[in-house]
Amino acid sequence: MIKDFEYLAPKTLKDALTLLDKYKDEDHKVIAGGQSLLVLMRQGLVAPQYLIDIKGISELSYIKSDAKEGLKIGALTTHRAVEKSPVMKNGYSVLSEMEKRLASVQTRNWGTIGGNICHGDPAGDPAPVLIALNATLKVAGLKAERTVPAEDFTLDYFETALEPGELLVEIQVPSPRPRTGTAYSKFNIIESDMATVSAAVSVTLKSDNKTCDDVRIVLGAAAPTPRRAKKAEAVLRGKEVTDSLLKEAGNVASTEAEPLSDIAASAEYRQELVKVMVARIGREALARAKKA
């Protein structure tokens, strides 16, 4: 049962930040699509005194890109808009592919990409992909703005780097380097369910189109936060990427994971999934890099 609360619905970013500043010392929550927050409220896990609904702030819903500044996505852009945007074809197709497997169409039609990130669930789909793409998150308060690397935004289970009075306003993704391929997938029993384990891999090749110049391997649902497997990255960086080397990287990545056991899978099973998925998704990223 949801307890009573005072509902506030600003229509501009400035109004929203003013309200957040006013109530930053009070028990409040920000709601966008509400796909996650309302579930917690119905379960009685959170009971805010003030609910600030930012869904109506149209200035935070957009997708744009250019070669110099890369891709910019407003925090209130829906998952479905990201999935269907033709902009994603210009080097960001992995984002569209990720969105196609995020929950149901109904959820994607209403839920926002920024809301998903701010929920801080380590099993969420967007964060590993954005980290693999080296994205930056723009955060605003009433008096100042700042940027946070996507890999530093989630601090722990359902805890983010947002300070009181701040909102995530924009996702910034740099233009991909030449010969770069990025792939993402997740393992789940039900197609529209959360990830049991997920992984995103980005590979950049040198001019010989064989040697790994740079790589980012990101694990989801395998630790308290989306996690880069930096030791596994070191296995590949500077070497010709082969199936055996990708298998080794997967084995190393599994040692960097810190999964929990729950109703979906044991910690040991999740570590085995990491081994398989890093190698498999790494092969797909490599193939894409060779064609880029």
N, C-alpha and C positions, 0 to 999 in steps of 0.2 A: 504494500500500500504506500502510495506517495504522500508524504506529509505536505502540509500547506507551505507555500513560499510566495514571495513577492516577485511578480513577473515583470521584467523590463526588456523592451525591444527597441534598441537604438537603430536608426536608419543610416547613420553615417559612421565612418571610422572614428572621427573626432568625438562624436557623442559616446561611442562605445568606450573609448579610452578614458573619457571624462568619468563615466560610470565606474569603470574598473578602478580608477584612482580614488574615487569617492568611497568605494566599498572594499578597498584592498585589505582593510583590517577586519572586515566582517566575513561571516561564513557565506561565501558565494560560489557559484559555478557559472562557467560560460558554456552555452549550448549552441551548436551549429545545426548539424543534421539530427543529432540526438540518437543516432543509431547505437551508441555505446552508453551514453550517460543515462538515458531513460531506463535502460535495463538495470543499472546500478541503483537508480532511485526507486524503481519498483521493488527491488530486493531489499530496500532499506539500508544499503551499504553506504549511501551518501544521502544527506537530507539538508540541502542548502537553504539558508534563509532568503537569499536573493538568487534568482535565475536570470542571467543576462543573455538574451537570445540575439545572436548576431547574424542569423541566417538572412535577414533582409538587407544586409549591407552589400548592395550590388557592386560597389567599387572594388570589392575583394574577390570578384568572380571574373576571371579572364585567363586566357592562354595566348601568349605572344612569343615570338622568337625572331632573332636576326643573327647573322653570322658573327658579329662582334660581341654582343652581349649574351648570346645563348638563349636558353629557354627560360621564361618566367611564367609561373602559375600562381594566380591569386589563391589565398588560403581557403576561400569559400567556393572554389571551383568543385563541382561534383565529380565523383568518380566516373560517371557515365560520360561527362564532357571530356575528360582526359582520354577515356577509352576511344571515343569517336572522333576526336580532333584530328584533322588532316595534318596539323603541325607536327604530330608525332612521327610522321613518315620521314622527316628530315633529320634522321640520326637518333631519334628517341623512341623508336618503335617498341622497345622493351617496356616502356611505361604503359603503352596501350595494351600489350600482351598481359602485363601484370594485372591491369584493371579488369580484364575479361574474366579472370578467375577470382576476383575479390567478391565474396558473398554472392547475393542474388542480384538480379537486375533491379528489383525494387529498392534494395539497399543502395545500389550504385546510383540510382536516379536521384536520391535525396541526400545521401551521405556525402561529406566533403573530404577532400584529400588532406586539408589542414587539420580537420577534426580528428581524422585517423592518426595523424602523426602526434598530435597533442595528447591523445588518449594514452600514449606511452606503452601500449601492449607489445611485448617483444615478438608476438606471433603476427603482428600486423604486416600487411603486404608491401605498402609503399616504402617504408623506411630502408630495408635492405637494398632495394633498387636505387633509391636516391643516394645512398652512401656509395654504392658501386659507381654511380655516375658523378661522384665528387660534388654533390649538391651543397648549397649553402641555404640556410633559412634566415629570412629577414624578420626580425622581431621589433615591435613598436610599443612604446609607452607614451604617456601623455607629453613628456618632455624630451624624449630622445628615442633614437632607433639604434639597433645594433644587428650584427649578423653572427650566426653560429653555424659552424660546420655541421652538416647533417649527422655525422658520426658522433658528435659530442652532445647532441640535443637530448637524447634519452639517457637519464642518469641511473635508473633502477626500474623495477617493475612499476609501471603506471606513474613514474616520476620523470619530469622533464626539466630542462634548464630555464623554463619561463619563470620570471620573477613576478611577485605580486604587482598587478597593474599593467602587465604586458600581454600582448596578443601576437600570435604568429600571423603575419600578413602576406608573406610571399615566399615561394620556393624558387630558388635560382639554380639553374643547371647550366654549366659551361658547355659551349659547343664541343662536340666530340673531336678528339684528335684524329688525324688520318690513320688508317689501318687499325681502327679500334672497333671491337665487337663486344656487346654486352648481352647477357642472357639471364633469365630468372625462371625459377620454377619452385613449386612447393609440393610436399607430400601430404595428402590428406585422404581420409577414407570417403568422405562425402564431398562432392565436387565443390560446393559452395561454402564449405566449412573453413575454419581457421587452419593455419598450417600446423602440422605436427612437427615438421622441420621445413625450412625454406633456405634457399641459397641464391645469391646473385653474384655473378662473376663478370668482370670487365677485363679484357685483354687488349693491350696495344702492342703491335708488332713493330720491329725495326724495318728498315727499308728492304731487307732481304726477304721480308714477308714470312719469316720462319722463327726468328729469335724474339723472345718476349722482352719488350722494352719496359713495360709497366703492367701491373696487374692489381686488381682489387677483388678480394674474396670476402663476401659478407654473409654471415649466418643469421637466420631468423628462427625464433622459437627454440634456440639452443643455448640460451644464456639469459640473464636478467635483462639484457638490452640487445638490440641488433649488434652483432659483433664482427669486426674485421678479423680475419684469420691471418695475421701478419707473418707468422712463421710459415704458413702454407704459401703465402705470396712469395716469400724469399726462396722457396723451392723452385719456383718458375722463373723469377725475374733474372734476365740476362742469359737465359738458356733456350735452346730449341725445344719447343713444347711438343711432347710426345704423349701417347696414351699412358705409357708407364710412368712418366713424370707427373701427369695429372692424377694418376692413382696414388702416387706418393704424396702429392699435395693434399688429396682427400684424407689420407691416413693422418697426416700432420694436423689438418684442420680439426679432425675429431678430437685431438688432444687439447685443442684450444677451446672447445665447447664446454659449457657448464650447464647441461640440461637438468631439468627436474623430472621426476617420475610423476605421472598423473593418470587420469582415467583414459587418456588417449594413447599413451605409450610410456614405457619405462625409460629411465635415463640412458641405460645401456643400448636400448633399441634406437633411441635418437642419435647416439654417437655413431652407430652403424649406418644410419641414414645419411649422416653428414659425409661419411667416407664416399658413399655411392653418389650422392647428389653433387658434391663439389667436382668430382671427376666428370660426371655426365654433363653438367651445366658448363663446366670449363671447356669441354669439347665443342659445345654449341657456340660459346663465345669465341673460341679460336676460329671456328669455321666462318663466323661472321666477320671477324677481323681480317681474314684473308680475302674477303670479298669487298671490304669497305674501301 
